[in-house]
Amino acid sequence: MAAVLAADPQALLSHRSAAALWGLVDDRGRTVHVSVRGVTCRRRPKLTIHGGTMLRPDDATACDGIPCTSLSRTLLDLAATVDRRTLERAVDRAEGLRLFDLRAIDDVIAHNVGRRGNGALASLLAGYRESTETRSEAEERLLALVRAARLPPPRVNAWLALPDGGGCRPDFLWRHARLVVEVDGREYHATRRGFQRDRRRDRRLALAGFETRRYAAGELTREPERVVAELRAFLANDRRR
């Protein structure tokens, strides 16, 4: 807070310092980063002031009472100053803290075309949209049904960090609808151990705010219309509303 107040009346904690405030990175640096609107000639010891910054109202917020850049804007600024792995871990941490909002980040990217870090962040997030690697014929069948019905595309077998410190790889994940869909085949899910493991994971997902829906592999071929209709209804019932 002292650094923000010393920089400018409308300054925001930003870059790696804001990322540390959000809990995305560890920051033991000797300087504190702040951003100000417009040009500034101010200099302060142990303070890096980023002037000439185009900040929209949506880029400003507060965390723990300290004025700072929004999480999405913080990730953009962080992308300009760290390596890809550090950025990747910051995004994973945002997921684990349930702060990740892909639409808000897309909005920041769209309003900062050409800005340093924009390409790195967009490239990293492409993996969050395009994970479609299936692990079974049943999963491939469900993905085909989703695409044919023009439902919102899911992430497939992508890592989902959970607040308990671990995570899992749901068969299908619609992050913004907080929906997980699992395709259960006999070979992996019919045993007692598999049954117990699945229910334990469902409870962990529920505690993290995700709803899990399970389909037997045979349902996808016997009753595809019903499966699609149910998925459409589940997705319409966005749990963030």
URJOUR-V461030 format. One record per residue. N is the residue number from 1. SS is DSSP state (@ for helix, = for strand, . for the rest). NEAR is the number of other ideal C-beta (glycine too) atoms within 10 Angstrom. D_CENTER is the distance of its C-alpha to the mean C-alpha in Angstrom with 1 decimal. Layout:
n:N ss:SS near:NEAR d_center:D_CENTER
n:N ss:SS near:NEAR d_center:D_CENTER
This chain:
n:1 ss:. near:10 d_center:27.1
n:2 ss:@ near:10 d_center:30.4
n:3 ss:@ near:19 d_center:28.8
n:4 ss:@ near:22 d_center:27.3
n:5 ss:@ near:12 d_center:30.7
n:6 ss:@ near:16 d_center:32.6
n:7 ss:@ near:25 d_center:30.9
n:8 ss:. near:17 d_center:31.2
n:9 ss:. near:8 d_center:31.4
n:10 ss:. near:13 d_center:28.2
n:11 ss:. near:24 d_center:26.3
n:12 ss:= near:28 d_center:22.7
n:13 ss:= near:26 d_center:21.4
n:14 ss:. near:30 d_center:19.2
n:15 ss:@ near:26 d_center:18.0
n:16 ss:@ near:24 d_center:18.0
n:17 ss:@ near:27 d_center:19.8
n:18 ss:@ near:30 d_center:17.1
n:19 ss:@ near:29 d_center:14.4
n:20 ss:@ near:18 d_center:16.9
n:21 ss:@ near:20 d_center:17.4
n:22 ss:@ near:24 d_center:13.8
n:23 ss:. near:15 d_center:14.1
n:24 ss:. near:25 d_center:12.0
n:25 ss:. near:19 d_center:15.2
n:26 ss:. near:9 d_center:18.8
n:27 ss:. near:15 d_center:21.1
n:28 ss:. near:5 d_center:24.8
n:29 ss:. near:13 d_center:25.7
n:30 ss:. near:7 d_center:29.0
n:31 ss:. near:16 d_center:27.8
n:32 ss:= near:23 d_center:25.6
n:33 ss:= near:25 d_center:23.7
n:34 ss:= near:30 d_center:24.0
n:35 ss:= near:31 d_center:23.9
n:36 ss:= near:21 d_center:26.6
n:37 ss:= near:17 d_center:27.3
n:38 ss:= near:11 d_center:30.2
n:39 ss:. near:8 d_center:32.4
n:40 ss:. near:17 d_center:33.3
n:41 ss:. near:6 d_center:36.0
n:42 ss:. near:13 d_center:35.3
n:43 ss:. near:9 d_center:35.2
n:44 ss:= near:14 d_center:34.6
n:45 ss:. near:7 d_center:34.9
n:46 ss:. near:10 d_center:31.8
n:47 ss:= near:18 d_center:29.7
n:48 ss:= near:19 d_center:28.0
n:49 ss:= near:22 d_center:28.0
n:50 ss:= near:18 d_center:26.1
n:51 ss:= near:16 d_center:28.3
n:52 ss:= near:10 d_center:28.4
n:53 ss:= near:21 d_center:24.8
n:54 ss:. near:11 d_center:23.9
n:55 ss:. near:18 d_center:21.9
n:56 ss:. near:13 d_center:21.2
n:57 ss:@ near:7 d_center:21.5
n:58 ss:@ near:13 d_center:17.8
n:59 ss:@ near:23 d_center:17.1
n:60 ss:= near:17 d_center:19.1
n:61 ss:= near:18 d_center:18.4
n:62 ss:= near:12 d_center:19.5
n:63 ss:= near:17 d_center:18.2
n:64 ss:. near:8 d_center:21.0
n:65 ss:. near:7 d_center:23.4
n:66 ss:= near:17 d_center:22.9
n:67 ss:= near:19 d_center:22.3
n:68 ss:= near:26 d_center:19.3
n:69 ss:= near:30 d_center:16.9
n:70 ss:. near:25 d_center:13.9
n:71 ss:@ near:24 d_center:10.6
n:72 ss:@ near:23 d_center:9.8
n:73 ss:@ near:28 d_center:13.4
n:74 ss:@ near:32 d_center:13.3
n:75 ss:@ near:28 d_center:10.9
n:76 ss:@ near:25 d_center:13.3
n:77 ss:@ near:27 d_center:16.3
n:78 ss:@ near:26 d_center:15.1
n:79 ss:@ near:26 d_center:14.8
n:80 ss:. near:16 d_center:18.4
n:81 ss:. near:14 d_center:19.7
n:82 ss:. near:19 d_center:18.2
n:83 ss:. near:9 d_center:18.3
n:84 ss:@ near:12 d_center:15.6
n:85 ss:@ near:8 d_center:15.4
n:86 ss:@ near:16 d_center:14.9
n:87 ss:@ near:24 d_center:12.1
n:88 ss:@ near:13 d_center:10.5
n:89 ss:@ near:13 d_center:11.1
n:90 ss:@ near:23 d_center:9.8
n:91 ss:@ near:23 d_center:6.2
n:92 ss:@ near:16 d_center:7.0
n:93 ss:@ near:17 d_center:8.7
n:94 ss:@ near:22 d_center:6.2
n:95 ss:@ near:19 d_center:4.8
n:96 ss:@ near:20 d_center:8.5
n:97 ss:. near:14 d_center:9.5
n:98 ss:. near:13 d_center:7.8
n:99 ss:. near:17 d_center:7.1
n:100 ss:. near:20 d_center:3.5
n:101 ss:. near:16 d_center:5.3
n:102 ss:@ near:14 d_center:5.6
n:103 ss:@ near:8 d_center:9.2
n:104 ss:@ near:16 d_center:9.8
n:105 ss:@ near:23 d_center:8.8
n:106 ss:@ near:15 d_center:10.9
n:107 ss:@ near:16 d_center:13.5
n:108 ss:@ near:23 d_center:13.8
n:109 ss:@ near:20 d_center:14.2
n:110 ss:@ near:10 d_center:16.8
n:111 ss:. near:15 d_center:18.7
n:112 ss:. near:19 d_center:18.9
n:113 ss:. near:9 d_center:20.3
n:114 ss:. near:6 d_center:22.4
n:115 ss:. near:17 d_center:21.0
n:116 ss:. near:12 d_center:20.7
n:117 ss:. near:19 d_center:17.2
n:118 ss:@ near:18 d_center:16.2
n:119 ss:@ near:14 d_center:17.0
n:120 ss:@ near:17 d_center:15.4
n:121 ss:@ near:25 d_center:11.9
n:122 ss:@ near:17 d_center:12.5
n:123 ss:@ near:12 d_center:13.9
n:124 ss:@ near:17 d_center:11.1
n:125 ss:@ near:18 d_center:8.6
n:126 ss:@ near:10 d_center:11.5
n:127 ss:@ near:12 d_center:11.1
n:128 ss:@ near:16 d_center:7.9
n:129 ss:@ near:12 d_center:10.4
n:130 ss:@ near:12 d_center:13.5
n:131 ss:. near:16 d_center:13.5
n:132 ss:= near:16 d_center:16.8
n:133 ss:. near:10 d_center:18.9
n:134 ss:. near:17 d_center:20.9
n:135 ss:. near:13 d_center:23.0
n:136 ss:. near:15 d_center:25.8
n:137 ss:@ near:13 d_center:27.9
n:138 ss:@ near:20 d_center:26.7
n:139 ss:@ near:22 d_center:23.1
n:140 ss:@ near:15 d_center:24.3
n:141 ss:@ near:18 d_center:26.4
n:142 ss:@ near:27 d_center:23.6
n:143 ss:@ near:19 d_center:21.5
n:144 ss:@ near:13 d_center:24.7
n:145 ss:@ near:17 d_center:25.2
n:146 ss:@ near:22 d_center:21.8
n:147 ss:@ near:11 d_center:22.5
n:148 ss:@ near:10 d_center:26.1
n:149 ss:. near:14 d_center:25.2
n:150 ss:. near:8 d_center:22.7
n:151 ss:. near:15 d_center:20.1
n:152 ss:. near:12 d_center:16.4
n:153 ss:. near:15 d_center:15.3
n:154 ss:. near:24 d_center:13.4
n:155 ss:= near:20 d_center:11.7
n:156 ss:= near:21 d_center:14.7
n:157 ss:. near:17 d_center:15.1
n:158 ss:. near:18 d_center:11.7
n:159 ss:= near:13 d_center:10.9
n:160 ss:= near:19 d_center:9.2
n:161 ss:= near:19 d_center:9.5
n:162 ss:. near:18 d_center:11.6
n:163 ss:. near:14 d_center:13.1
n:164 ss:. near:10 d_center:16.4
n:165 ss:. near:7 d_center:15.5
n:166 ss:. near:11 d_center:15.5
n:167 ss:= near:16 d_center:13.5
n:168 ss:= near:15 d_center:14.6
n:169 ss:= near:13 d_center:14.4
n:170 ss:. near:23 d_center:15.0
n:171 ss:. near:22 d_center:17.3
n:172 ss:= near:24 d_center:15.3
n:173 ss:= near:24 d_center:12.0
n:174 ss:= near:22 d_center:11.3
n:175 ss:. near:18 d_center:8.0
n:176 ss:. near:15 d_center:9.2
n:177 ss:. near:19 d_center:12.6
n:178 ss:. near:17 d_center:11.7
n:179 ss:= near:23 d_center:14.1
n:180 ss:= near:24 d_center:15.0
n:181 ss:= near:23 d_center:18.1
n:182 ss:= near:18 d_center:20.3
n:183 ss:= near:24 d_center:23.4
n:184 ss:= near:19 d_center:26.1
n:185 ss:. near:14 d_center:29.0
n:186 ss:@ near:11 d_center:32.1
n:187 ss:@ near:10 d_center:31.9
n:188 ss:@ near:14 d_center:28.7
n:189 ss:@ near:17 d_center:28.6
n:190 ss:. near:11 d_center:32.3
n:191 ss:. near:11 d_center:33.3
n:192 ss:@ near:7 d_center:33.5
n:193 ss:@ near:8 d_center:31.1
n:194 ss:@ near:14 d_center:28.5
n:195 ss:@ near:12 d_center:29.0
n:196 ss:@ near:10 d_center:28.5
n:197 ss:@ near:13 d_center:25.4
n:198 ss:@ near:16 d_center:23.7
n:199 ss:@ near:12 d_center:24.6
n:200 ss:@ near:10 d_center:23.4
n:201 ss:@ near:17 d_center:20.0
n:202 ss:@ near:17 d_center:20.0
n:203 ss:@ near:11 d_center:20.8
n:204 ss:@ near:17 d_center:18.1
n:205 ss:@ near:21 d_center:15.5
n:206 ss:@ near:12 d_center:17.6
n:207 ss:@ near:11 d_center:17.5
n:208 ss:. near:19 d_center:13.6
n:209 ss:. near:12 d_center:14.1
n:210 ss:. near:21 d_center:13.8
n:211 ss:= near:16 d_center:17.0
n:212 ss:= near:17 d_center:18.5
n:213 ss:= near:14 d_center:21.1
n:214 ss:= near:15 d_center:23.4
n:215 ss:= near:20 d_center:25.7
n:216 ss:= near:15 d_center:28.7
n:217 ss:@ near:20 d_center:29.0
n:218 ss:@ near:12 d_center:32.3
n:219 ss:@ near:18 d_center:30.9
n:220 ss:@ near:20 d_center:29.1
n:221 ss:@ near:12 d_center:32.6
n:222 ss:@ near:10 d_center:34.8
n:223 ss:. near:14 d_center:32.8
n:224 ss:@ near:16 d_center:30.2
n:225 ss:@ near:9 d_center:30.8
n:226 ss:@ near:11 d_center:30.2
n:227 ss:@ near:21 d_center:26.9
n:228 ss:@ near:17 d_center:25.7
n:229 ss:@ near:12 d_center:27.0
n:230 ss:@ near:15 d_center:25.2
n:231 ss:@ near:23 d_center:21.8
n:232 ss:@ near:15 d_center:22.4
n:233 ss:@ near:9 d_center:23.3
n:234 ss:@ near:17 d_center:20.4
n:235 ss:@ near:17 d_center:17.9
n:236 ss:@ near:9 d_center:20.1
n:237 ss:. near:12 d_center:19.9
n:238 ss:. near:12 d_center:16.4
n:239 ss:. near:12 d_center:16.0
n:240 ss:. near:8 d_center:14.5
n:241 ss:. near:6 d_center:17.9
